[in-house]
Amino acid sequence: MRKLFIAGSTGVTGRALTGLADQRGVSIIPHVRPRPRGAPTDPRAAVLDLSDEPALAAALGDATTVVQLIGTTRKRFASGDTYETSDIATTRQLAAAAGRAGTIDHFVLLSSTGAGRPVGAYLRAKATAELVVRQSGLPFTIFRPSAFVGEGRRPPPGAATLARLLGLRKLQPIGVDELAAAILLVAGERSHLGEVLEGDSLWAVVGAA
Ligand SMILES: NC(=O)c1ccc[n+]([C@@H]2O[C@H](COP(=O)([O-])OP(=O)(O)OC[C@H]3O[C@@H](n4cnc5c(N)ncnc54)[C@H](OP(=O)(O)O)[C@@H]3O)[C@@H](O)[C@H]2O)c1
């Protein structure tokens, strides 16, 4: 039996993943950061700041898998989040806690296409987060999707056509639901260990899911 600790459960991908996990009867612990707007309605939610080591250790409980979906965008910098605090620091905190926990045998990181050859601050942050996971010593799987489609997410105009015309599958936009299904497949089976899923390898998992 796998049990997934889902960091970033309140985001677009996180909500799709928690909904799908519930439909399929997969055990989860949805992580939610403390917010002034009140307590989450899900009684399973682990409400804590990821920098709180004892609280995070307790929340990981008997989880087998950390699914790291946290990230931010430049638009949200005004609210205090940055690539350093959201994308990198939370990955460091989760990887360190997972290593200490002893029960976690799979770390699934949601990164981005292009993180292998990072250009710009966003992709450099993704590359750093990937490095943190690789250096953690934990068995890992890294997802590198292109732009999301669905739940208010729209790829740049023409992106899908251009990707198709150029045959660049790694730039092909991905549905949030199909991405969530692929993550759930990999996390639920503890498969694709040590792999970076981008382009054809990602679409193969999407197809299998
Ligand atoms: N959108 C795209 O087209 C795209 C493409 C490729 C890869 N990605 C990557 O995929 C991941 C998920 O994207 P998404 O669109 O689902 O994200 P999203 O909807 O923007 O959600 C971000 C999540 O991260 C949480 N978060 C941010 N900073 C945090 C912090 N410091 N501590 C704790 N939680 C924090 C947010 O919590 P709150 O609800 O509390 O804010 C939320 O749950 C991100 O890493 C993103 O970079 C996105």
The ligand as an SDF file (V2000), in Angstrom:
LIG
                    3D

 48 52  0  0  0  0  0  0  0  0999 V2000
    1.3690   26.0410  -15.0030 N   0  0  0  0  0  0  0  0  0  0  0  0
    2.1350   25.4930  -15.9500 C   0  0  0  0  0  0  0  0  0  0  0  0
    1.8750   25.6350  -17.1790 O   0  0  0  0  0  0  0  0  0  0  0  0
    3.3090   24.6340  -15.5390 C   0  0  0  0  0  0  0  0  0  0  0  0
    4.0680   23.9880  -16.5250 C   0  0  0  0  0  0  0  0  0  0  0  0
    5.1130   23.1630  -16.1260 C   0  0  0  0  0  0  0  0  0  0  0  0
    5.4030   23.0090  -14.7770 C   0  0  0  0  0  0  0  0  0  0  0  0
    4.6800   23.6790  -13.8440 N   0  0  0  0  0  0  0  0  0  0  0  0
    5.0080   23.4720  -12.4330 C   0  0  0  0  0  0  0  0  0  0  0  0
    4.0490   22.5770  -11.8820 O   0  0  0  0  0  0  0  0  0  0  0  0
    3.8930   22.8320  -10.4870 C   0  0  0  0  0  0  0  0  0  0  0  0
    2.4070   22.9460  -10.1480 C   0  0  0  0  0  0  0  0  0  0  0  0
    1.8470   23.9910  -10.9140 O   0  0  0  0  0  0  0  0  0  0  0  0
    0.3530   24.4680  -10.6180 P   0  0  0  0  0  0  0  0  0  0  0  0
   -0.0440   25.3520  -11.7560 O   0  0  0  0  0  0  0  0  0  0  0  0
   -0.4880   23.2950  -10.2270 O   0  0  0  0  0  0  0  0  0  0  0  0
    0.6120   25.3550   -9.3150 O   0  0  0  0  0  0  0  0  0  0  0  0
   -0.3790   26.3740   -8.5770 P   0  0  0  0  0  0  0  0  0  0  0  0
   -1.7870   26.1260   -8.9700 O   0  0  0  0  0  0  0  0  0  0  0  0
    0.1840   27.7190   -8.7770 O   0  0  0  0  0  0  0  0  0  0  0  0
   -0.2130   25.9300   -7.0500 O   0  0  0  0  0  0  0  0  0  0  0  0
    0.9840   26.1400   -6.3690 C   0  0  0  0  0  0  0  0  0  0  0  0
    0.9210   25.3730   -5.0700 C   0  0  0  0  0  0  0  0  0  0  0  0
    2.1350   25.5850   -4.3660 O   0  0  0  0  0  0  0  0  0  0  0  0
    1.8000   26.0330   -3.0510 C   0  0  0  0  0  0  0  0  0  0  0  0
    2.8810   26.8820   -2.5420 N   0  0  0  0  0  0  0  0  0  0  0  0
    3.5110   27.9100   -3.1750 C   0  0  0  0  0  0  0  0  0  0  0  0
    4.4950   28.3930   -2.3910 N   0  0  0  0  0  0  0  0  0  0  0  0
    4.4810   27.6530   -1.2470 C   0  0  0  0  0  0  0  0  0  0  0  0
    5.2460   27.6800   -0.0660 C   0  0  0  0  0  0  0  0  0  0  0  0
    6.2610   28.5520    0.1100 N   0  0  0  0  0  0  0  0  0  0  0  0
    4.9560   26.7670    0.9070 N   0  0  0  0  0  0  0  0  0  0  0  0
    3.9590   25.8830    0.7460 C   0  0  0  0  0  0  0  0  0  0  0  0
    3.1930   25.8020   -0.3520 N   0  0  0  0  0  0  0  0  0  0  0  0
    3.4540   26.7050   -1.3390 C   0  0  0  0  0  0  0  0  0  0  0  0
    0.5030   26.7770   -3.2110 C   0  0  0  0  0  0  0  0  0  0  0  0
   -0.1280   26.9050   -1.9560 O   0  0  0  0  0  0  0  0  0  0  0  0
   -1.2250   28.0820   -1.6640 P   0  0  0  0  0  0  0  0  0  0  0  0
   -2.5340   27.5530   -2.2240 O   0  0  0  0  0  0  0  0  0  0  0  0
   -1.1950   28.1910   -0.2020 O   0  0  0  0  0  0  0  0  0  0  0  0
   -0.7460   29.3070   -2.4020 O   0  0  0  0  0  0  0  0  0  0  0  0
   -0.2140   25.8050   -4.1660 C   0  0  0  0  0  0  0  0  0  0  0  0
   -0.7020   24.6870   -3.4660 O   0  0  0  0  0  0  0  0  0  0  0  0
    4.6870   24.1010  -10.1870 C   0  0  0  0  0  0  0  0  0  0  0  0
    5.9310   23.7400   -9.6360 O   0  0  0  0  0  0  0  0  0  0  0  0
    4.8970   24.7290  -11.5530 C   0  0  0  0  0  0  0  0  0  0  0  0
    6.0790   25.4830  -11.6220 O   0  0  0  0  0  0  0  0  0  0  0  0
    3.6380   24.4770  -14.1990 C   0  0  0  0  0  0  0  0  0  0  0  0
  1  2  1  0
  2  3  2  0
  2  4  1  0
  4  5  1  0
  4 48  2  0
  5  6  2  0
  6  7  1  0
  7  8  2  0
  8  9  1  0
  8 48  1  0
  9 10  1  0
  9 46  1  0
 10 11  1  0
 11 12  1  0
 11 44  1  0
 12 13  1  0
 13 14  1  0
 14 15  2  0
 14 16  1  0
 14 17  1  0
 17 18  1  0
 18 19  2  0
 18 20  1  0
 18 21  1  0
 21 22  1  0
 22 23  1  0
 23 24  1  0
 23 42  1  0
 24 25  1  0
 25 26  1  0
 25 36  1  0
 26 27  1  0
 26 35  1  0
 27 28  2  0
 28 29  1  0
 29 30  1  0
 29 35  2  0
 30 31  1  0
 30 32  2  0
 32 33  1  0
 33 34  2  0
 34 35  1  0
 36 37  1  0
 36 42  1  0
 37 38  1  0
 38 39  2  0
 38 40  1  0
 38 41  1  0
 42 43  1  0
 44 45  1  0
 44 46  1  0
 46 47  1  0
M  CHG  2   8   1  16  -1
M  END
$$$$
